[in-house]
């Protein structure tokens, strides 16, 4: 086996190791700001309370992937509050994404 084959196999192994987990194994929570002081967290199309967040946090802290879906316009304080809550419960791997199925926010056109 020549050097090019070894390099090719090494690159193939690294590519497979870097492959993100499939969507069916990733939990998604949706964060929206409902006022200046309140955030809404939804999981599986229903509002998530603190008890459920605490229970699920143990799974995420153990390594189950978590994706936080939030518009770029979501209040940064709201996202920070959720991230710190999760970090306090041992969750260290969070992927923040913007929803792809929502249209972009309308742009105000001066009249």
C-alpha positions in Angstrom: 0.0 0.0 0.0 1.6 3.3 -1.1 1.6 6.6 0.7 -1.2 8.1 -1.5 -3.5 5.3 -0.3 -2.7 5.8 3.3 -3.4 9.6 3.0 -6.6 8.9 1.1 -7.8 6.5 3.9 -6.8 8.9 6.6 -8.7 11.7 4.9 -11.8 9.5 4.5 -11.6 8.6 8.2 -11.4 12.2 9.2 -14.3 13.2 6.9 -16.5 10.5 8.5 -15.5 11.6 12.0 -16.3 15.2 11.2 -19.8 14.4 9.7 -22.4 16.1 11.9 -25.0 13.8 13.5 -28.1 13.0 11.4 -31.1 15.2 12.1 -33.1 12.4 13.6 -30.8 12.2 16.6 -30.6 16.0 17.3 -33.0 17.7 19.7 -34.2 21.1 18.6 -35.5 23.9 20.8 -37.0 27.0 19.4 -36.3 30.3 21.3 -38.4 33.4 20.8 -38.6 36.6 22.8 -42.2 37.3 23.9 -41.3 40.5 25.8 -38.3 42.4 26.9 -37.9 40.2 30.0 -39.4 36.9 28.9 -38.3 34.1 26.5 -40.4 31.3 25.2 -38.7 27.9 24.7 -40.5 25.3 22.6 -39.7 21.7 22.2 -41.6 19.3 20.0 -44.2 22.0 19.2 -45.1 22.8 22.8 -43.9 25.3 25.4 -41.2 23.9 27.6 -41.2 24.7 31.3 -38.3 24.9 33.7 -38.9 21.3 35.0 -38.8 19.8 31.5 -35.7 21.9 30.6 -34.0 20.6 33.7 -34.9 17.0 32.8 -33.8 17.3 29.2 -30.6 19.1 30.2 -29.3 15.9 31.8 -29.5 14.2 28.4 -27.8 17.1 26.6 -25.1 17.3 29.2 -24.5 13.6 28.7 -23.7 14.3 25.0 -27.0 14.2 23.1 -26.8 16.9 20.4 -28.8 20.1 21.0 -29.7 22.7 18.3 -31.2 26.0 19.3 -33.3 27.6 16.6 -33.6 31.4 16.8 -33.9 34.2 14.3 -31.0 36.5 14.0 -33.3 39.2 15.3 -34.0 37.3 18.6 -33.0 39.3 21.6 -29.4 38.4 22.5 -30.2 38.7 26.2 -32.9 36.0 25.7 -30.4 33.7 24.0 -27.7 34.4 26.6 -30.1 33.6 29.4 -31.0 30.2 27.8 -27.3 29.4 27.1 -26.2 30.2 30.7 -29.1 28.1 32.1 -28.0 25.2 29.9 -24.3 25.7 30.8 -25.1 25.8 34.5 -26.7 22.4 34.0 -23.6 20.9 32.3 -24.6 21.4 28.6 -21.4 22.2 26.7 -22.3 21.6 23.1 -25.0 23.8 21.6 -25.5 24.6 18.0 -27.3 27.9 17.3 -29.1 28.1 13.9 -31.5 30.4 12.2 -34.7 28.8 11.0 -34.6 27.9 7.3 -38.3 27.5 6.8 -39.2 31.1 7.8 -39.1 33.9 5.3 -36.7 36.7 6.2 -38.0 39.6 8.2 -39.6 42.3 6.1 -37.5 45.3 5.4 -39.0 48.7 6.1 -39.2 50.8 2.9 -39.2 54.6 3.6 -42.1 56.4 1.9 
